[in-house]
C-alpha cells in the first residue's frame, strides 16, 4: 500500500542484567539499531539497548558477536 511504512523484518531482545557493556554488538549491527543505554544493571554496567527497532532485519550478527549471549533474535 503506498504511503505506509514497511513492517520490521526482525527484532532483538537484549538481556539488560546479563550485558557487560562490551559494545561489540554496536558496530556489528549493519543497520545501527543498537546503542549503549543510560541506566546501569546490577553489575554496574550501562547495558546496550535496542534503539531503532524499525530498522532491524533480524540478521543476527549482533547475537553472534555477543560474548555473553545476551541477545536473542526474532524473525
Backbone as a ProteinNet text record, in pm:
[ID]
protein_1_A
[PRIMARY]
XXXXXXXXXXXXXXXXXXXXXXXXXXXXXXXXXXXXXXXXXXXXXXXXXXXXXXXXXXXXXXXXXXXXXXXXXXX
[TERTIARY]
84.3	0	89.3	70.7	154.8	139.3	252.4	250	260	261.5	273.6	415.9	463.2	598.1	597.9	703.9	711.4	729	675.7	691.4	835.4	886.3	1022.5	1031.8	1146.4	1166.7	1214.4	1267.5	1317.2	1316.5	1349.5	1366	1461.4	1519.2	1608.9	1563.9	1606.2	1588.1	1725.5	1762.1	1891.2	1866.5	1931.5	1918.1	1994.2	1919.8	1977.3	2069.5	2029.3	2108	2231.9	2230.6	2344	2451	2413.2	2504.1	2616.7	2739.9	2857	2916.6	2839	2877.2	3007.5	3027.8	3149.5	3142.4	3021.3	2993.9	3026.4	3050.3	3081	2960.6	2840.9	2720.8	2692.5	2736.9	2704.7	2763.7	2893.5	2945.7	2910.8	2873.1	2839.1	2705.7	2614.9	2482.3	2491.2	2456.6	2466.7	2363.7	2260.1	2155.2	2160.9	2264	2282.5	2161.6	2109.7	1990.7	2022.1	2148.9	2186	2270.3	2242.6	2318.9	2344.9	2434.4	2454.4	2345.7	2287.9	2183.3	2241.4	2154.8	2199.3	2184.7	2092.7	2075.7	2181.5	2205.5	2303.4	2232.5	2285.8	2229.2	2289.1	2252.2	2300.7	2450.7	2512.2	2657.4	2730.6	2653.5	2712.5	2746.5	2697.9	2726.2	2608.3	2638.6	2536	2511.7	2406.8	2380.3	2338.5	2360.2	2317.1	2164.9	2108.8	1964	1930.3	1814	1761.1	1697.3	1773.6	1733.4	1647.5	1662.4	1587.8	1523.3	1418.9	1356.8	1298.8	1257.9	1200.3	1299.4	1428.3	1531.7	1588.3	1556.5	1614.6	1570	1666.6	1637.3	1637.3	1679.8	1687.5	1808.2	1912.7	2031.1	2108.6	2097.2	2159	2309.7	2368.5	2511.4	2542.1	2454.6	2475.6	2480.6	2388.9	2384.7	2507	2554	2670.5	2797.8	2808.1	2931	2925.2	2811.2	2798.1	2865.7	2972.1	3043.9	2967.2	2866.7	2790.6	2652.3	2624.1	2497.1	2378	2380.3	2277	2166	2184.6	2092.6	2018.5	1885.8	1800.8	1746.6	1738.9	1690.8	1561	1462.3	1332.6	1308.1	1265.1	1236.2	1090.6
-117.6	0	124.6	217.1	336.9	423.9	478.7	570.4	505.5	373.7	308.3	256.4	261.6	213.1	60.8	-1.9	-148.2	-194.8	-311.2	-369.2	-413.2	-405.3	-452.6	-602.4	-644.1	-783.8	-866.6	-801.9	-874.4	-786.8	-848.4	-772.3	-848.9	-776.3	-840.9	-808.3	-891.7	-866.7	-877.4	-774	-771.6	-792.2	-891	-918.4	-810.3	-714.8	-598.8	-639.5	-735.5	-774.9	-855.7	-920.6	-1004.6	-927.6	-816.7	-738.9	-677.2	-691.9	-636.9	-517.5	-457.1	-333.9	-345.6	-457.6	-473.7	-390.5	-356.1	-272.7	-339.2	-468.3	-536.7	-540.7	-542.1	-550.1	-420.4	-308.7	-179.1	-164.8	-180.5	-169.4	-290.5	-401.9	-522	-507.8	-428.3	-413.5	-331.2	-391.2	-318.2	-206.3	-207.6	-105.6	-6.5	-16.3	74.6	78.4	-38.3	-48.8	-50	-65.5	-83	34.4	79.5	187.2	147.1	218.7	198.1	273	208.2	268.9	358.9	426.8	517.6	456.8	364.4	300.1	195.1	164.3	60.1	-61.6	-178.4	-302.1	-333.8	-446.9	-484	-507	-530.4	-548.6	-414.6	-304.4	-172.1	-129.4	-204.4	-172.6	-101.2	-9.8	53.5	-39.2	-115.2	-217.8	-159.1	-236.7	-200	-202.9	-120.7	-115.9	-122.1	-174.3	-183.7	-49	39.4	178.7	206.8	130.2	156.3	27.2	-17.6	-145.4	-148.8	-34.9	-32.8	-64.3	-56.4	-81	-223	-299.6	-433.2	-529.2	-600.6	-700.3	-843.1	-860	-993.7	-1071.5	-1002.6	-1069.4	-1152.8	-1120.6	-1194.9	-1174.8	-1080.5	-1053.9	-1009.7	-929.1	-882.5	-999.4	-1092.9	-1208.3	-1297.5	-1311.8	-1395.1	-1338.5	-1208.1	-1148.5	-1123.8	-1141.9	-1115.9	-1226.8	-1193.2	-1296.6	-1348	-1274.2	-1313.9	-1368.4	-1391.9	-1448.3	-1371.9	-1240.9	-1153.9	-1121	-1153.8	-1107.4	-1223.5	-1212.6	-1308	-1237.6	-1308.6	-1252.4	-1322.7	-1241.3	-1292.7	-1247.3	-1336.6	-1302.8	-1325.3
0	0	0	-92.1	-98.7	25.3	69.3	183.1	319.7	325.6	455.4	472.5	595	624.4	627.5	578.5	584.4	728.6	755.7	888.6	908.6	1033.6	1056.9	1026.9	979.9	943.8	1061	1162.5	1277.8	1400.4	1511.5	1634.9	1725	1817.8	1913.4	2054.5	2146.7	2288.8	2352.9	2427.5	2495.4	2643.9	2701.8	2845.5	2922.2	2975.3	3043.7	3158.7	3237.9	3354.7	3318.8	3206.6	3166.4	3089	3025.9	2941.9	3024.8	2976.3	3045.3	2970.9	2881.9	2813.1	2733.9	2668.2	2587.8	2459.5	2417.7	2299.9	2166.6	2163.9	2038.2	1943.9	1999.1	1916.3	1841.3	1893.5	1833.2	1692.3	1674.1	1537	1449.9	1512.4	1436.1	1363.1	1416.2	1356	1227.4	1113.6	986.8	973	1054.2	1047.4	1164.3	1247.2	1362.2	1454.5	1487.3	1571.4	1720.3	1757.3	1897.8	1945	2067.6	2132.4	2276.9	2340.6	2483.7	2558.2	2656.4	2736.6	2844.7	2914.5	3020	3159.3	3176.8	3306.8	3331.1	3456.8	3490	3547.5	3513.3	3565.5	3703	3759.2	3893.3	3899.3	3783.2	3777.6	3769.2	3748.2	3738.3	3596.6	3497.1	3357.7	3292.7	3202.6	3119.6	3001.4	3007	2907	2772.6	2667.8	2533	2526.4	2437.4	2418.4	2269.7	2240.7	2104.2	2071.8	2009.7	1993.5	1869.9	1763.7	1640.3	1588.8	1656.7	1619.6	1478.7	1425.3	1291.3	1180.8	1211.6	1110.7	1113.3	1214.4	1232.7	1123	1067.7	964.4	1019.6	1144.5	1201.9	1153.8	1112.2	1054.9	1157.5	1285.9	1396.3	1410.7	1341	1356.3	1499	1557.4	1694.6	1793.1	1778.3	1867.8	1850.5	1728.2	1701.3	1762.8	1772.6	1826	1976.9	2039.9	2183.5	2265.1	2338.9	2413.9	2536.1	2578.7	2698.1	2665.3	2537.8	2490.1	2549.7	2533.2	2588.5	2489.9	2363.6	2260.3	2196.2	2194.6	2122.8	2000.2	1889.8	1764.4	1727.1	1686	1642.5	1499.6	1415.1	1275.3	1246.8
[MASK]
+++++++++++++++++++++++++++++++++++++++++++++++++++++++++++++++++++++++++++

